[in-house]
Amino acid sequence: MNLSAAYGLLAHALVFGALAALLPLGTLRPRAALAATAVALLVGIAPFMLAVFGPPSLTLLLLALLQLAQRTPSPLSYRAALCLLACAIPLLLTALGWGPLDLHALGYRPWPAVAALLPLGLVLWWKRLDAWLIILALDLLAYAGGVFANLWDALLDPLLILLATAVVARQWMVRLLASRRR
């Protein structure tokens, strides 16, 4: 088993455990999350998720670890989810052939991609969003260490985009329902 496959299996098991930690189980939440992580590996949920979604981004893995550590509130707030979607949508559209440039292909050449992330890092530092700054730094280290061939794969993945979409849609639904009650 190579590094990418081992990373993908373990990361998806932890992501599944983090999803179980969202269940309203009271004091049993940590145990349920641990059991769900083990079950994901033993029953085949993690390999299935790896086959469907590919290896998760390190960003998603770190968010899952923060959820498992019961860090509240989650760094994936409404604004953070909007920012993730604002970055992901152009990457996805250009990778699908919309427009003359493929932004995803730039992730294979490290210097332009890192230069594009420098303003983001400065904004995170200026706004004192330390959790996101650490996540960005660890993503860059994983890319530099060879865990990911493309920098954008270390930062974003389909499951993270789905999660960010769910966070944004939930907030919009809450606002819509609140406006109807007035």
CNS distance restraints for C-alpha pairs under 8 A (distance, minus, plus):
assign (resid   1 and name CA) (resid   5 and name CA) 6.31 0.50 0.50
assign (resid   1 and name CA) (resid   6 and name CA) 6.48 0.50 0.50
assign (resid   2 and name CA) (resid   6 and name CA) 6.28 0.50 0.50
assign (resid   3 and name CA) (resid   7 and name CA) 5.97 0.50 0.50
assign (resid   3 and name CA) (resid 147 and name CA) 7.11 0.50 0.50
assign (resid   4 and name CA) (resid   8 and name CA) 6.04 0.50 0.50
assign (resid   4 and name CA) (resid  55 and name CA) 7.24 0.50 0.50
assign (resid   4 and name CA) (resid 147 and name CA) 6.43 0.50 0.50
assign (resid   4 and name CA) (resid 148 and name CA) 7.72 0.50 0.50
assign (resid   5 and name CA) (resid   9 and name CA) 6.18 0.50 0.50
assign (resid   5 and name CA) (resid  55 and name CA) 7.45 0.50 0.50
assign (resid   6 and name CA) (resid  10 and name CA) 6.22 0.50 0.50
assign (resid   7 and name CA) (resid  11 and name CA) 5.81 0.50 0.50
assign (resid   7 and name CA) (resid  55 and name CA) 7.26 0.50 0.50
assign (resid   8 and name CA) (resid  12 and name CA) 5.99 0.50 0.50
assign (resid   8 and name CA) (resid  50 and name CA) 6.05 0.50 0.50
assign (resid   8 and name CA) (resid  54 and name CA) 7.18 0.50 0.50
assign (resid   8 and name CA) (resid  55 and name CA) 4.40 0.50 0.50
assign (resid   8 and name CA) (resid  56 and name CA) 6.34 0.50 0.50
assign (resid   9 and name CA) (resid  13 and name CA) 6.23 0.50 0.50
assign (resid   9 and name CA) (resid  41 and name CA) 7.34 0.50 0.50
assign (resid   9 and name CA) (resid  46 and name CA) 5.48 0.50 0.50
assign (resid   9 and name CA) (resid  47 and name CA) 5.95 0.50 0.50
assign (resid   9 and name CA) (resid  50 and name CA) 6.46 0.50 0.50
assign (resid   9 and name CA) (resid  55 and name CA) 7.74 0.50 0.50
assign (resid  10 and name CA) (resid  14 and name CA) 6.29 0.50 0.50
assign (resid  10 and name CA) (resid  41 and name CA) 7.64 0.50 0.50
assign (resid  10 and name CA) (resid  46 and name CA) 7.48 0.50 0.50
assign (resid  11 and name CA) (resid  15 and name CA) 6.13 0.50 0.50
assign (resid  11 and name CA) (resid  55 and name CA) 7.70 0.50 0.50
assign (resid  11 and name CA) (resid  56 and name CA) 6.74 0.50 0.50
assign (resid  11 and name CA) (resid  61 and name CA) 5.88 0.50 0.50
assign (resid  12 and name CA) (resid  16 and name CA) 6.06 0.50 0.50
assign (resid  12 and name CA) (resid  40 and name CA) 7.94 0.50 0.50
assign (resid  12 and name CA) (resid  46 and name CA) 5.13 0.50 0.50
assign (resid  12 and name CA) (resid  47 and name CA) 7.88 0.50 0.50
assign (resid  12 and name CA) (resid  49 and name CA) 6.55 0.50 0.50
assign (resid  12 and name CA) (resid  50 and name CA) 6.79 0.50 0.50
assign (resid  12 and name CA) (resid  55 and name CA) 7.70 0.50 0.50
assign (resid  12 and name CA) (resid  56 and name CA) 6.92 0.50 0.50
assign (resid  12 and name CA) (resid  61 and name CA) 7.90 0.50 0.50
assign (resid  13 and name CA) (resid  17 and name CA) 6.21 0.50 0.50
assign (resid  13 and name CA) (resid  36 and name CA) 7.79 0.50 0.50
assign (resid  13 and name CA) (resid  37 and name CA) 4.90 0.50 0.50
assign (resid  13 and name CA) (resid  38 and name CA) 7.18 0.50 0.50
assign (resid  13 and name CA) (resid  40 and name CA) 5.21 0.50 0.50
assign (resid  13 and name CA) (resid  41 and name CA) 5.93 0.50 0.50
assign (resid  13 and name CA) (resid  45 and name CA) 7.57 0.50 0.50
assign (resid  13 and name CA) (resid  46 and name CA) 5.13 0.50 0.50
assign (resid  14 and name CA) (resid  18 and name CA) 6.11 0.50 0.50
assign (resid  14 and name CA) (resid  37 and name CA) 5.52 0.50 0.50
assign (resid  14 and name CA) (resid  61 and name CA) 7.24 0.50 0.50
assign (resid  14 and name CA) (resid  64 and name CA) 6.57 0.50 0.50
assign (resid  14 and name CA) (resid  65 and name CA) 7.16 0.50 0.50
assign (resid  15 and name CA) (resid  19 and name CA) 6.29 0.50 0.50
assign (resid  15 and name CA) (resid  37 and name CA) 7.86 0.50 0.50
assign (resid  15 and name CA) (resid  60 and name CA) 7.63 0.50 0.50
assign (resid  15 and name CA) (resid  61 and name CA) 6.45 0.50 0.50
assign (resid  15 and name CA) (resid  64 and name CA) 5.29 0.50 0.50
assign (resid  15 and name CA) (resid  65 and name CA) 7.84 0.50 0.50
assign (resid  16 and name CA) (resid  20 and name CA) 6.38 0.50 0.50
assign (resid  16 and name CA) (resid  36 and name CA) 6.59 0.50 0.50
assign (resid  16 and name CA) (resid  37 and name CA) 6.11 0.50 0.50
assign (resid  16 and name CA) (resid  40 and name CA) 6.74 0.50 0.50
assign (resid  16 and name CA) (resid  46 and name CA) 7.65 0.50 0.50
assign (resid  17 and name CA) (resid  21 and name CA) 6.27 0.50 0.50
assign (resid  17 and name CA) (resid  32 and name CA) 7.75 0.50 0.50
assign (resid  17 and name CA) (resid  33 and name CA) 4.47 0.50 0.50
assign (resid  17 and name CA) (resid  34 and name CA) 6.23 0.50 0.50
assign (resid  17 and name CA) (resid  35 and name CA) 7.47 0.50 0.50
assign (resid  17 and name CA) (resid  36 and name CA) 4.88 0.50 0.50
assign (resid  17 and name CA) (resid  37 and name CA) 4.40 0.50 0.50
assign (resid  17 and name CA) (resid  40 and name CA) 7.81 0.50 0.50
assign (resid  17 and name CA) (resid  64 and name CA) 7.98 0.50 0.50
assign (resid  17 and name CA) (resid  68 and name CA) 7.33 0.50 0.50
assign (resid  18 and name CA) (resid  22 and name CA) 6.73 0.50 0.50
assign (resid  18 and name CA) (resid  33 and name CA) 6.20 0.50 0.50
assign (resid  18 and name CA) (resid  64 and name CA) 5.22 0.50 0.50
assign (resid  18 and name CA) (resid  65 and name CA) 7.16 0.50 0.50
assign (resid  18 and name CA) (resid  67 and name CA) 5.74 0.50 0.50
assign (resid  18 and name CA) (resid  68 and name CA) 5.38 0.50 0.50
assign (resid  19 and name CA) (resid  23 and name CA) 7.45 0.50 0.50
assign (resid  19 and name CA) (resid  33 and name CA) 7.69 0.50 0.50
assign (resid  19 and name CA) (resid  64 and name CA) 7.94 0.50 0.50
assign (resid  20 and name CA) (resid  29 and name CA) 7.65 0.50 0.50
assign (resid  20 and name CA) (resid  32 and name CA) 6.50 0.50 0.50
assign (resid  20 and name CA) (resid  33 and name CA) 5.16 0.50 0.50
assign (resid  20 and name CA) (resid  36 and name CA) 6.38 0.50 0.50
assign (resid  21 and name CA) (resid  29 and name CA) 5.44 0.50 0.50
assign (resid  21 and name CA) (resid  30 and name CA) 6.60 0.50 0.50
assign (resid  21 and name CA) (resid  32 and name CA) 6.75 0.50 0.50
assign (resid  21 and name CA) (resid  33 and name CA) 4.94 0.50 0.50
assign (resid  21 and name CA) (resid  67 and name CA) 7.17 0.50 0.50
assign (resid  21 and name CA) (resid  68 and name CA) 6.52 0.50 0.50
assign (resid  22 and name CA) (resid  29 and name CA) 7.79 0.50 0.50
assign (resid  23 and name CA) (resid  29 and name CA) 7.09 0.50 0.50
assign (resid  24 and name CA) (resid  29 and name CA) 7.29 0.50 0.50
assign (resid  25 and name CA) (resid  29 and name CA) 5.19 0.50 0.50
assign (resid  28 and name CA) (resid  32 and name CA) 6.05 0.50 0.50
assign (resid  29 and name CA) (resid  33 and name CA) 6.07 0.50 0.50
assign (resid  30 and name CA) (resid  34 and name CA) 6.24 0.50 0.50
assign (resid  30 and name CA) (resid  68 and name CA) 7.33 0.50 0.50
assign (resid  31 and name CA) (resid  35 and name CA) 6.07 0.50 0.50
assign (resid  32 and name CA) (resid  36 and name CA) 5.95 0.50 0.50
assign (resid  33 and name CA) (resid  37 and name CA) 6.18 0.50 0.50
assign (resid  33 and name CA) (resid  68 and name CA) 7.10 0.50 0.50
assign (resid  34 and name CA) (resid  38 and name CA) 6.42 0.50 0.50
assign (resid  35 and name CA) (resid  39 and name CA) 6.02 0.50 0.50
assign (resid  36 and name CA) (resid  40 and name CA) 5.93 0.50 0.50
assign (resid  37 and name CA) (resid  41 and name CA) 6.65 0.50 0.50
assign (resid  38 and name CA) (resid  42 and name CA) 6.18 0.50 0.50
assign (resid  39 and name CA) (resid  43 and name CA) 5.55 0.50 0.50
assign (resid  39 and name CA) (resid  44 and name CA) 7.81 0.50 0.50
assign (resid  39 and name CA) (resid  45 and name CA) 7.62 0.50 0.50
assign (resid  40 and name CA) (resid  44 and name CA) 5.84 0.50 0.50
assign (resid  40 and name CA) (resid  45 and name CA) 4.54 0.50 0.50
assign (resid  40 and name CA) (resid  46 and name CA) 5.08 0.50 0.50
assign (resid  41 and name CA) (resid  45 and name CA) 6.44 0.50 0.50
assign (resid  41 and name CA) (resid  46 and name CA) 5.50 0.50 0.50
assign (resid  41 and name CA) (resid  47 and name CA) 7.43 0.50 0.50
assign (resid  44 and name CA) (resid  48 and name CA) 6.19 0.50 0.50
assign (resid  45 and name CA) (resid  49 and name CA) 6.14 0.50 0.50
assign (resid  46 and name CA) (resid  50 and name CA) 6.09 0.50 0.50
assign (resid  47 and name CA) (resid  51 and name CA) 6.12 0.50 0.50
assign (resid  48 and name CA) (resid  52 and name CA) 6.21 0.50 0.50
assign (resid  49 and name CA) (resid  53 and name CA) 5.74 0.50 0.50
assign (resid  49 and name CA) (resid  54 and name CA) 7.22 0.50 0.50
assign (resid  50 and name CA) (resid  54 and name CA) 4.60 0.50 0.50
assign (resid  50 and name CA) (resid  55 and name CA) 5.74 0.50 0.50
assign (resid  50 and name CA) (resid  56 and name CA) 7.84 0.50 0.50
assign (resid  53 and name CA) (resid 157 and name CA) 7.91 0.50 0.50
assign (resid  53 and name CA) (resid 158 and name CA) 6.60 0.50 0.50
assign (resid  53 and name CA) (resid 159 and name CA) 6.84 0.50 0.50
assign (resid  56 and name CA) (resid  60 and name CA) 6.40 0.50 0.50
assign (resid  56 and name CA) (resid  61 and name CA) 6.86 0.50 0.50
assign (resid  56 and name CA) (resid 153 and name CA) 7.95 0.50 0.50
assign (resid  56 and name CA) (resid 154 and name CA) 7.90 0.50 0.50
assign (resid  56 and name CA) (resid 156 and name CA) 7.93 0.50 0.50
assign (resid  56 and name CA) (resid 157 and name CA) 5.92 0.50 0.50
assign (resid  56 and name CA) (resid 159 and name CA) 7.26 0.50 0.50
assign (resid  56 and name CA) (resid 160 and name CA) 7.95 0.50 0.50
assign (resid  57 and name CA) (resid  61 and name CA) 6.47 0.50 0.50
assign (resid  57 and name CA) (resid 153 and name CA) 5.80 0.50 0.50
assign (resid  57 and name CA) (resid 154 and name CA) 4.61 0.50 0.50
assign (resid  57 and name CA) (resid 155 and name CA) 5.57 0.50 0.50
assign (resid  57 and name CA) (resid 156 and name CA) 5.44 0.50 0.50
assign (resid  57 and name CA) (resid 157 and name CA) 5.47 0.50 0.50
assign (resid  57 and name CA) (resid 160 and name CA) 7.72 0.50 0.50
assign (resid  58 and name CA) (resid  62 and name CA) 6.04 0.50 0.50
assign (resid  58 and name CA) (resid 135 and name CA) 7.94 0.50 0.50
assign (resid  58 and name CA) (resid 138 and name CA) 7.73 0.50 0.50
assign (resid  58 and name CA) (resid 139 and name CA) 5.90 0.50 0.50
assign (resid  58 and name CA) (resid 142 and name CA) 7.70 0.50 0.50
assign (resid  58 and name CA) (resid 154 and name CA) 5.33 0.50 0.50
assign (resid  58 and name CA) (resid 155 and name CA) 6.38 0.50 0.50
assign (resid  58 and name CA) (resid 156 and name CA) 7.98 0.50 0.50
assign (resid  59 and name CA) (resid  63 and name CA) 6.21 0.50 0.50
assign (resid  59 and name CA) (resid 135 and name CA) 6.18 0.50 0.50
assign (resid  59 and name CA) (resid 136 and name CA) 7.63 0.50 0.50
assign (resid  59 and name CA) (resid 139 and name CA) 6.74 0.50 0.50
assign (resid  59 and name CA) (resid 154 and name CA) 6.89 0.50 0.50
assign (resid  59 and name CA) (resid 155 and name CA) 5.55 0.50 0.50
assign (resid  59 and name CA) (resid 156 and name CA) 6.83 0.50 0.50
assign (resid  59 and name CA) (resid 160 and name CA) 8.00 0.50 0.50
assign (resid  60 and name CA) (resid  64 and name CA) 6.11 0.50 0.50
assign (resid  60 and name CA) (resid 156 and name CA) 7.65 0.50 0.50
assign (resid  60 and name CA) (resid 157 and name CA) 7.85 0.50 0.50
assign (resid  60 and name CA) (resid 159 and name CA) 7.91 0.50 0.50
assign (resid  60 and name CA) (resid 160 and name CA) 5.82 0.50 0.50
assign (resid  61 and name CA) (resid  65 and name CA) 6.20 0.50 0.50
assign (resid  62 and name CA) (resid  66 and name CA) 6.18 0.50 0.50
assign (resid  62 and name CA) (resid 135 and name CA) 6.85 0.50 0.50
assign (resid  63 and name CA) (resid  67 and name CA) 6.25 0.50 0.50
assign (resid  63 and name CA) (resid  74 and name CA) 7.69 0.50 0.50
assign (resid  63 and name CA) (resid  75 and name CA) 7.44 0.50 0.50
assign (resid  63 and name CA) (resid  76 and name CA) 7.61 0.50 0.50
assign (resid  64 and name CA) (resid  68 and name CA) 6.16 0.50 0.50
assign (resid  65 and name CA) (resid  69 and name CA) 6.09 0.50 0.50
assign (resid  66 and name CA) (resid  70 and name CA) 6.36 0.50 0.50
assign (resid  66 and name CA) (resid  71 and name CA) 5.53 0.50 0.50
assign (resid  66 and name CA) (resid  74 and name CA) 7.33 0.50 0.50
assign (resid  67 and name CA) (resid  71 and name CA) 5.92 0.50 0.50
assign (resid  67 and name CA) (resid  72 and name CA) 7.82 0.50 0.50
assign (resid  67 and name CA) (resid  74 and name CA) 6.94 0.50 0.50
assign (resid  75 and name CA) (resid  80 and name CA) 7.28 0.50 0.50
assign (resid  75 and name CA) (resid 131 and name CA) 6.90 0.50 0.50
assign (resid  75 and name CA) (resid 132 and name CA) 7.19 0.50 0.50
assign (resid  76 and name CA) (resid  80 and name CA) 5.44 0.50 0.50
assign (resid  76 and name CA) (resid  81 and name CA) 5.90 0.50 0.50
assign (resid  76 and name CA) (resid 164 and name CA) 7.55 0.50 0.50
assign (resid  76 and name CA) (resid 167 and name CA) 8.00 0.50 0.50
assign (resid  77 and name CA) (resid  81 and name CA) 6.03 0.50 0.50
assign (resid  77 and name CA) (resid 167 and name CA) 7.37 0.50 0.50
assign (resid  78 and name CA) (resid  82 and name CA) 6.18 0.50 0.50
assign (resid  78 and name CA) (resid 167 and name CA) 6.15 0.50 0.50
assign (resid  78 and name CA) (resid 168 and name CA) 5.76 0.50 0.50
assign (resid  78 and name CA) (resid 171 and name CA) 6.95 0.50 0.50
assign (resid  79 and name CA) (resid  83 and name CA) 6.22 0.50 0.50
assign (resid  80 and name CA) (resid  84 and name CA) 6.17 0.50 0.50
assign (resid  81 and name CA) (resid  85 and name CA) 6.17 0.50 0.50
assign (resid  81 and name CA) (resid 164 and name CA) 4.61 0.50 0.50
assign (resid  81 and name CA) (resid 165 and name CA) 7.12 0.50 0.50
assign (resid  81 and name CA) (resid 167 and name CA) 6.56 0.50 0.50
assign (resid  81 and name CA) (resid 168 and name CA) 6.43 0.50 0.50
assign (resid  82 and name CA) (resid  86 and name CA) 6.05 0.50 0.50
assign (resid  82 and name CA) (resid 164 and name CA) 7.17 0.50 0.50
assign (resid  82 and name CA) (resid 168 and name CA) 6.67 0.50 0.50
assign (resid  83 and name CA) (resid  87 and name CA) 6.28 0.50 0.50
assign (resid  84 and name CA) (resid  88 and name CA) 5.97 0.50 0.50
assign (resid  84 and name CA) (resid 161 and name CA) 7.37 0.50 0.50
assign (resid  84 and name CA) (resid 164 and name CA) 6.94 0.50 0.50
assign (resid  85 and name CA) (resid  89 and name CA) 5.78 0.50 0.50
assign (resid  85 and name CA) (resid 161 and name CA) 6.63 0.50 0.50
assign (resid  85 and name CA) (resid 164 and name CA) 6.76 0.50 0.50
assign (resid  85 and name CA) (resid 165 and name CA) 7.26 0.50 0.50
assign (resid  86 and name CA) (resid  90 and name CA) 7.22 0.50 0.50
assign (resid  87 and name CA) (resid  91 and name CA) 6.75 0.50 0.50
assign (resid  88 and name CA) (resid  92 and name CA) 6.05 0.50 0.50
assign (resid  88 and name CA) (resid 156 and name CA) 7.13 0.50 0.50
assign (resid  88 and name CA) (resid 161 and name CA) 7.22 0.50 0.50
assign (resid  89 and name CA) (resid  93 and name CA) 6.03 0.50 0.50
assign (resid  90 and name CA) (resid  94 and name CA) 6.01 0.50 0.50
assign (resid  90 and name CA) (resid 103 and name CA) 7.68 0.50 0.50
assign (resid  91 and name CA) (resid  95 and name CA) 6.05 0.50 0.50
assign (resid  91 and name CA) (resid 102 and name CA) 7.56 0.50 0.50
assign (resid  91 and name CA) (resid 103 and name CA) 5.50 0.50 0.50
assign (resid  91 and name CA) (resid 104 and name CA) 5.68 0.50 0.50
assign (resid  92 and name CA) (resid  96 and name CA) 6.20 0.50 0.50
assign (resid  92 and name CA) (resid 104 and name CA) 7.59 0.50 0.50
assign (resid  93 and name CA) (resid  97 and name CA) 6.62 0.50 0.50
assign (resid  93 and name CA) (resid  98 and name CA) 5.46 0.50 0.50
assign (resid  94 and name CA) (resid  98 and name CA) 4.78 0.50 0.50
assign (resid  94 and name CA) (resid  99 and name CA) 5.89 0.50 0.50
assign (resid  94 and name CA) (resid 100 and name CA) 7.73 0.50 0.50
assign (resid  94 and name CA) (resid 101 and name CA) 6.35 0.50 0.50
assign (resid  94 and name CA) (resid 102 and name CA) 4.90 0.50 0.50
assign (resid  94 and name CA) (resid 103 and name CA) 6.04 0.50 0.50
assign (resid  94 and name CA) (resid 104 and name CA) 7.33 0.50 0.50
assign (resid  95 and name CA) (resid 102 and name CA) 5.28 0.50 0.50
assign (resid  95 and name CA) (resid 103 and name CA) 6.65 0.50 0.50
assign (resid  95 and name CA) (resid 104 and name CA) 5.80 0.50 0.50
assign (resid  95 and name CA) (resid 105 and name CA) 7.72 0.50 0.50
assign (resid  97 and name CA) (resid 102 and name CA) 7.15 0.50 0.50
assign (resid 102 and name CA) (resid 106 and name CA) 7.16 0.50 0.50
assign (resid 103 and name CA) (resid 107 and name CA) 7.38 0.50 0.50
assign (resid 104 and name CA) (resid 108 and name CA) 7.92 0.50 0.50
assign (resid 104 and name CA) (resid 152 and name CA) 6.67 0.50 0.50
assign (resid 105 and name CA) (resid 109 and name CA) 7.70 0.50 0.50
assign (resid 105 and name CA) (resid 150 and name CA) 7.98 0.50 0.50
assign (resid 106 and name CA) (resid 110 and name CA) 7.63 0.50 0.50
assign (resid 106 and name CA) (resid 112 and name CA) 6.85 0.50 0.50
assign (resid 106 and name CA) (resid 113 and name CA) 6.15 0.50 0.50
assign (resid 107 and name CA) (resid 112 and name CA) 7.93 0.50 0.50
assign (resid 107 and name CA) (resid 113 and name CA) 5.60 0.50 0.50
assign (resid 107 and name CA) (resid 150 and name CA) 4.82 0.50 0.50
assign (resid 107 and name CA) (resid 151 and name CA) 4.75 0.50 0.50
assign (resid 107 and name CA) (resid 152 and name CA) 5.57 0.50 0.50
assign (resid 108 and name CA) (resid 149 and name CA) 6.60 0.50 0.50
assign (resid 108 and name CA) (resid 150 and name CA) 4.89 0.50 0.50
assign (resid 108 and name CA) (resid 151 and name CA) 6.71 0.50 0.50
assign (resid 109 and name CA) (resid 113 and name CA) 6.77 0.50 0.50
assign (resid 110 and name CA) (resid 114 and name CA) 5.97 0.50 0.50
assign (resid 110 and name CA) (resid 151 and name CA) 7.32 0.50 0.50
assign (resid 111 and name CA) (resid 115 and name CA) 5.95 0.50 0.50
assign (resid 112 and name CA) (resid 116 and name CA) 6.14 0.50 0.50
assign (resid 113 and name CA) (resid 117 and name CA) 6.45 0.50 0.50
assign (resid 113 and name CA) (resid 151 and name CA) 7.21 0.50 0.50
assign (resid 114 and name CA) (resid 118 and name CA) 6.32 0.50 0.50
assign (resid 115 and name CA) (resid 119 and name CA) 7.84 0.50 0.50
assign (resid 116 and name CA) (resid 120 and name CA) 7.75 0.50 0.50
assign (resid 117 and name CA) (resid 121 and name CA) 6.25 0.50 0.50
assign (resid 118 and name CA) (resid 122 and name CA) 6.27 0.50 0.50
assign (resid 119 and name CA) (resid 123 and name CA) 6.18 0.50 0.50
assign (resid 120 and name CA) (resid 124 and name CA) 6.18 0.50 0.50
assign (resid 121 and name CA) (resid 125 and name CA) 6.13 0.50 0.50
assign (resid 121 and name CA) (resid 133 and name CA) 6.43 0.50 0.50
assign (resid 121 and name CA) (resid 136 and name CA) 7.47 0.50 0.50
assign (resid 122 and name CA) (resid 126 and name CA) 6.01 0.50 0.50
assign (resid 123 and name CA) (resid 127 and name CA) 5.99 0.50 0.50
assign (resid 124 and name CA) (resid 128 and name CA) 5.95 0.50 0.50
assign (resid 124 and name CA) (resid 129 and name CA) 5.15 0.50 0.50
assign (resid 124 and name CA) (resid 130 and name CA) 7.11 0.50 0.50
assign (resid 124 and name CA) (resid 132 and name CA) 6.91 0.50 0.50
assign (resid 124 and name CA) (resid 133 and name CA) 5.83 0.50 0.50
assign (resid 125 and name CA) (resid 129 and name CA) 6.29 0.50 0.50
assign (resid 125 and name CA) (resid 130 and name CA) 6.94 0.50 0.50
assign (resid 125 and name CA) (resid 133 and name CA) 6.70 0.50 0.50
assign (resid 129 and name CA) (resid 133 and name CA) 6.23 0.50 0.50
assign (resid 130 and name CA) (resid 134 and name CA) 6.07 0.50 0.50
assign (resid 131 and name CA) (resid 135 and name CA) 6.21 0.50 0.50
assign (resid 132 and name CA) (resid 136 and name CA) 6.09 0.50 0.50
assign (resid 133 and name CA) (resid 137 and name CA) 6.16 0.50 0.50
assign (resid 134 and name CA) (resid 138 and name CA) 6.09 0.50 0.50
assign (resid 135 and name CA) (resid 139 and name CA) 6.08 0.50 0.50
assign (resid 136 and name CA) (resid 140 and name CA) 6.26 0.50 0.50
assign (resid 136 and name CA) (resid 155 and name CA) 7.60 0.50 0.50
assign (resid 137 and name CA) (resid 141 and name CA) 6.24 0.50 0.50
assign (resid 138 and name CA) (resid 142 and name CA) 6.10 0.50 0.50
assign (resid 139 and name CA) (resid 143 and name CA) 6.24 0.50 0.50
assign (resid 139 and name CA) (resid 151 and name CA) 7.94 0.50 0.50
assign (resid 139 and name CA) (resid 154 and name CA) 5.59 0.50 0.50
assign (resid 139 and name CA) (resid 155 and name CA) 6.19 0.50 0.50
assign (resid 140 and name CA) (resid 144 and name CA) 6.07 0.50 0.50
assign (resid 140 and name CA) (resid 151 and name CA) 7.36 0.50 0.50
assign (resid 140 and name CA) (resid 154 and name CA) 7.63 0.50 0.50
assign (resid 141 and name CA) (resid 145 and name CA) 5.91 0.50 0.50
assign (resid 142 and name CA) (resid 146 and name CA) 6.38 0.50 0.50
assign (resid 142 and name CA) (resid 147 and name CA) 5.45 0.50 0.50
assign (resid 142 and name CA) (resid 148 and name CA) 6.69 0.50 0.50
assign (resid 142 and name CA) (resid 154 and name CA) 7.14 0.50 0.50
assign (resid 143 and name CA) (resid 147 and name CA) 5.79 0.50 0.50
assign (resid 143 and name CA) (resid 148 and name CA) 5.08 0.50 0.50
assign (resid 143 and name CA) (resid 149 and name CA) 6.85 0.50 0.50
assign (resid 143 and name CA) (resid 150 and name CA) 7.13 0.50 0.50
assign (resid 143 and name CA) (resid 151 and name CA) 5.77 0.50 0.50
assign (resid 143 and name CA) (resid 154 and name CA) 6.41 0.50 0.50
assign (resid 148 and name CA) (resid 153 and name CA) 6.57 0.50 0.50
assign (resid 148 and name CA) (resid 154 and name CA) 6.02 0.50 0.50
assign (resid 149 and name CA) (resid 153 and name CA) 7.64 0.50 0.50
assign (resid 150 and name CA) (resid 154 and name CA) 6.91 0.50 0.50
assign (resid 151 and name CA) (resid 155 and name CA) 6.59 0.50 0.50
assign (resid 152 and name CA) (resid 156 and name CA) 5.82 0.50 0.50
assign (resid 153 and name CA) (resid 157 and name CA) 6.15 0.50 0.50
assign (resid 156 and name CA) (resid 160 and name CA) 6.38 0.50 0.50
assign (resid 156 and name CA) (resid 161 and name CA) 7.13 0.50 0.50
assign (resid 157 and name CA) (resid 161 and name CA) 6.31 0.50 0.50
assign (resid 158 and name CA) (resid 162 and name CA) 6.14 0.50 0.50
assign (resid 159 and name CA) (resid 163 and name CA) 6.16 0.50 0.50
assign (resid 160 and name CA) (resid 164 and name CA) 6.09 0.50 0.50
assign (resid 161 and name CA) (resid 165 and name CA) 6.04 0.50 0.50
assign (resid 162 and name CA) (resid 166 and name CA) 6.19 0.50 0.50
assign (resid 163 and name CA) (resid 167 and name CA) 6.29 0.50 0.50
assign (resid 164 and name CA) (resid 168 and name CA) 6.25 0.50 0.50
assign (resid 165 and name CA) (resid 169 and name CA) 5.97 0.50 0.50
assign (resid 166 and name CA) (resid 170 and name CA) 5.92 0.50 0.50
assign (resid 167 and name CA) (resid 171 and name CA) 6.36 0.50 0.50
assign (resid 168 and name CA) (resid 172 and name CA) 6.26 0.50 0.50
assign (resid 169 and name CA) (resid 173 and name CA) 6.13 0.50 0.50
assign (resid 170 and name CA) (resid 174 and name CA) 6.20 0.50 0.50
assign (resid 171 and name CA) (resid 175 and name CA) 6.22 0.50 0.50
assign (resid 172 and name CA) (resid 176 and name CA) 6.02 0.50 0.50
assign (resid 173 and name CA) (resid 177 and name CA) 6.05 0.50 0.50
assign (resid 174 and name CA) (resid 178 and name CA) 6.06 0.50 0.50
assign (resid 175 and name CA) (resid 179 and name CA) 6.09 0.50 0.50
assign (resid 176 and name CA) (resid 180 and name CA) 6.33 0.50 0.50
assign (resid 177 and name CA) (resid 181 and name CA) 6.40 0.50 0.50
assign (resid 178 and name CA) (resid 182 and name CA) 6.81 0.50 0.50
